[in-house]
Amino acid sequence: MNAKPPAVTDKLSTSVDFNAIRRSLRRHLFVINRPEFNVNSAALRTDFDMHIENLVAATFRRDEAMSDTGFYLSSTDLLLVKPLELLRVTVSVYAPKAGAAPESYATRVVHSANPISLAVHQHEYEYETTNVYSVGGALTVFALERFWSEHDGLKKRALAHLPEADENSPLCHWQFHA
C-alpha cells in the first residue's frame, strides 16, 4: 500500500507544475568549450525560471585551501526555492596557490521539482524529479572576470537580504556566509 500519511497529503499541493518538469528534463544546459557561459549563474538561473528574488541562501568562498588537492577554491553557492521547485547552482574556480589567478572551473546545477514529501525546512523536501548537471574545464580571462563580477554582486545582494550564518545552527552553510 502506497498511501501517504494524512498529515503529508493535507499539506502537499494538489497541482503539478508541468513547466517545472519540462525544465528539469533539459539536456543541453552547458555550452561546450565556452566557460564564460558555464560560469554565468544568472543565465543558468534564468534558464530554470529562478530569479534572484527566489534566493533563500548563499555561501561565498575566496581562496580557501583544499587539503585533499592542494588547490585553492573560490566559489559561489546559491539556493533558490519556489513553492514547487528547488535550484542549487554552485560555480567554483580553482587556483594553484593562494592569491594566484584561478585556472580551472567546475559548475554544478541541481534542479528538483514537485515535492512528494514534506520536511521541517523547504530545502529538505523530497522531490518527484531531481536532475544534476555538471561541467568543468579551463578558465578564460573573460570567464574569470564574469565569475568575480557575479561573485561580488551576489555577495552584496546576500548581505542585504539574507540572514547571516549562525555557527551553532546545523543549517549555517545554507545561510549567507562570507
Secondary structure, DSSP 8 states (H G I E B T S, - for coil): -----HHHHHHS-SS--HHHHHHHT-S--S-TT-HHHHT-HHHHHHHTT--GGGEEEEEEEEEEE-TTTS-EEEEEEEEEEETTEEEEEEEEEEESSTTS---EEEEEEEEEEEEEE--SSGGG-EEEEEEEEEEEEE--HHHHHHHHHHHHHHHHHHHHHS-B--TTSTTGGGSBB-
